[in-house]
């Protein structure tokens, strides 16, 4: 079966992918194998998830004896905050390629607009007060982006893009980019629909990928008082109406907005279920309800991945929400 795609730069991105954030070593490889054998054509990775080597073993197996063609799978990874300096970028990409056992990435994203100090022997450098150490050289977006453009020229990445950037930050990148960002990946679900950001991306020819589409159930980032989208009365009513699960409604919500979506799971039955969202579609009434669900939790919705430990950075992307 072929699944719908959206345009992502020079490529076509399958609209449903497997997310691997918070998928632990020892289980993530099996999850990727299950996804690929179930028909997934899109796998989302990142260096900071610290599980790319195990995913690489799964890729090697599935692209070998598994009989799956590498060129049929869209694979994303991300440049971490400690590697924003121009002389750090290529080595960081090479590490990811080595770990994933790949010759190229379909998409490479700047994971966050925040640069932290390299050379500290950790991905999360902090000072004596446990405050994140920002990069002392404070590399500009232009420096990092220029290094990513060289990766495209070298054939190591087919497309490059951004993650967790706000509109003003994206506009800055667009102002100097020789290769325009092909994609923006951000948290998006009915408690944080990001409709303004989505409209901006559409106007600028950028594909939009929603992470945490189920609202991060079970995540360490969840707040104690956070409402559970999977148990929301309106979501459950829509699910019953279509004869599907609440999770499938939340995934289809992104697809019907024209986005790609990367639900994370390591449970085989859930991995299969999350891909079975092409036998129904949400109507205008459903979409209206879901687009306004955020009003139940506050005027600006509810962000689970607010990374407040970086709020002292001048590049913190969510300062308008503080």
Residue pairs with C-beta under 8 A, 6 or more apart in sequence:
1 39
3 14
3 15
3 16
3 39
3 41
3 275
3 278
4 14
4 15
4 255
4 278
5 12
5 13
5 14
5 15
6 12
6 13
6 15
6 207
6 258
6 259
6 260
7 13
7 207
8 74
8 106
8 107
8 159
8 161
8 182
8 183
8 207
8 260
9 107
9 158
9 159
9 160
9 161
9 180
9 182
9 183
9 207
10 158
10 159
10 182
11 74
11 106
11 107
11 158
11 159
11 182
12 74
13 42
13 74
13 106
13 107
13 183
13 207
13 209
13 260
14 40
14 41
14 42
14 74
14 260
15 42
15 254
15 255
15 259
15 260
15 261
16 40
16 42
16 251
16 255
16 260
16 261
16 262
16 263
16 274
16 275
16 277
17 40
17 41
17 42
17 43
17 44
17 74
17 76
17 209
17 260
17 261
17 262
18 31
18 32
18 35
18 40
18 42
18 43
18 44
18 262
18 263
18 264
18 265
18 271
19 44
19 211
19 262
19 263
19 264
20 28
20 31
20 32
20 43
20 44
20 45
20 46
20 49
20 51
20 55
20 264
21 44
21 46
21 49
21 211
21 264
22 49
22 219
22 220
22 264
23 31
23 49
23 51
23 264
23 266
24 51
24 266
25 50
25 51
25 54
26 54
27 266
28 51
28 54
28 55
28 58
28 266
29 54
29 55
29 57
29 58
30 58
30 266
31 265
31 266
31 271
32 43
32 55
32 58
32 59
32 62
33 58
33 61
33 62
33 66
34 268
34 271
34 272
35 43
35 271
35 275
36 43
36 58
36 62
36 66
36 68
36 73
37 62
37 66
38 271
38 272
38 275
39 275
40 73
40 271
40 275
41 72
41 73
41 74
42 73
42 74
42 75
42 76
42 260
42 262
43 55
43 73
43 74
43 75
43 76
44 76
44 185
44 209
44 211
44 262
45 51
45 52
45 55
45 75
45 76
45 77
45 78
45 96
45 100
46 52
46 77
46 78
46 80
46 111
47 77
47 78
47 79
47 80
47 92
47 95
47 96
47 99
47 111
47 123
48 78
48 80
48 81
48 111
48 123
50 123
52 77
52 96
52 99
52 100
53 99
55 99
55 100
56 98
56 99
56 100
56 101
56 102
57 101
59 70
59 75
59 100
59 101
59 102
60 101
62 68
63 69
63 70
63 73
70 102
73 106
74 106
74 107
75 100
75 102
75 105
75 106
75 107
76 105
76 106
76 107
76 108
76 109
76 185
76 209
77 93
77 96
77 100
77 105
77 107
77 108
77 109
78 108
78 109
78 110
78 111
78 163
79 89
79 92
79 93
79 108
79 109
79 110
79 111
79 144
79 148
80 92
80 111
80 123
81 111
81 112
81 114
81 115
81 116
81 123
81 135
82 88
82 115
82 116
82 117
82 118
82 120
82 123
82 125
82 135
83 89
83 91
83 92
83 118
84 110
84 115
84 135
84 139
84 143
84 144
85 115
85 118
85 135
85 137
85 139
85 143
85 144
86 139
86 143
86 144
86 146
86 147
88 118
89 144
89 147
89 148
89 150
89 151
90 147
90 150
90 151
90 154
90 156
93 105
93 108
93 151
93 156
93 157
94 156
96 105
96 108
97 103
97 104
97 105
97 156
104 155
104 156
104 157
104 158
105 156
105 157
105 158
106 157
106 158
106 159
107 157
107 158
107 159
107 160
107 161
107 182
107 183
108 148
108 151
108 156
108 157
108 159
108 160
108 161
109 160
109 161
109 162
109 163
109 183
109 185
110 141
110 144
110 145
110 148
110 161
110 162
110 163
110 165
111 163
111 164
112 163
112 164
112 307
112 310
112 317
113 141
113 162
113 164
113 165
113 166
113 169
113 315
113 317
114 134
114 310
114 313
114 315
114 316
114 317
115 134
115 135
115 138
115 139
115 144
115 315
116 124
116 125
116 132
116 133
116 134
116 135
116 310
117 125
117 133
117 134
117 135
117 136
118 135
120 133
124 132
125 132
125 133
126 132
126 133
127 133
131 309
131 312
132 309
132 310
132 312
132 313
134 312
134 313
141 169
141 172
141 173
142 176
145 160
145 173
145 176
145 177
148 157
148 160
148 179
149 160
149 177
149 178
149 179
151 157
151 160
152 158
152 159
152 160
152 179
159 182
159 183
160 179
160 181
160 182
161 181
161 182
161 183
161 184
161 185
161 206
161 207
162 169
162 170
162 173
162 181
162 183
162 184
162 185
163 184
163 185
163 186
164 185
164 186
164 187
164 307
164 317
165 173
165 184
165 186
165 317
166 197
166 317
166 318
166 320
167 196
167 197
167 200
169 315
169 317
170 181
170 184
170 200
170 201
170 204
170 206
173 181
174 180
174 181
174 204
180 204
180 205
180 206
181 206
182 206
182 207
183 206
183 207
183 208
183 209
184 197
184 201
184 206
184 207
184 208
184 209
185 208
185 209
185 210
185 211
185 262
186 194
186 197
186 208
186 209
186 210
186 211
187 194
187 210
187 211
187 212
187 303
187 304
187 305
188 194
188 198
188 208
188 210
188 211
188 212
188 213
188 254
188 259
189 210
189 212
189 213
189 214
189 215
189 229
189 250
189 253
190 215
190 229
190 232
190 235
190 250
190 253
190 290
190 291
190 293
190 294
191 215
191 227
191 229
191 293
191 294
191 296
191 297
191 301
191 302
192 294
192 301
192 302
192 303
192 304
193 290
193 291
193 293
193 294
193 301
195 291
197 208
198 208
198 257
198 259
201 207
201 208
202 208
202 258
207 259
207 260
208 257
208 258
208 259
208 260
209 259
209 260
209 261
209 262
210 254
210 259
210 260
210 261
210 262
211 262
211 305
212 219
212 304
212 305
213 250
213 251
213 253
213 254
213 261
213 262
213 263
214 229
214 230
214 247
214 250
214 251
214 263
215 226
215 228
215 229
215 230
215 250
215 302
215 304
216 222
216 304
216 305
217 228
217 229
217 230
219 304
221 304
221 305
221 306
222 304
223 304
226 302
226 304
227 296
227 297
227 302
229 235
229 246
229 250
229 293
230 246
230 247
230 250
231 246
232 246
232 293
232 296
234 289
234 290
234 293
235 246
235 249
235 250
235 290
235 293
236 246
238 249
238 282
238 286
238 289
238 290
239 245
239 246
239 248
239 249
241 286
242 248
242 249
242 280
242 282
243 280
244 252
244 277
244 280
245 273
247 263
247 270
247 273
247 274
248 273
248 274
248 276
248 277
249 282
249 286
249 290
251 261
251 263
251 274
251 277
252 277
252 280
252 281
252 282
253 282
253 287
253 290
254 260
254 261
255 261
255 277
255 278
256 281
256 282
256 287
257 287
263 274
265 271
265 274
282 290
294 300
294 301
294 302
300 321
303 318
303 321
306 318
306 321
307 316
307 318
310 316
311 318
311 319
311 322
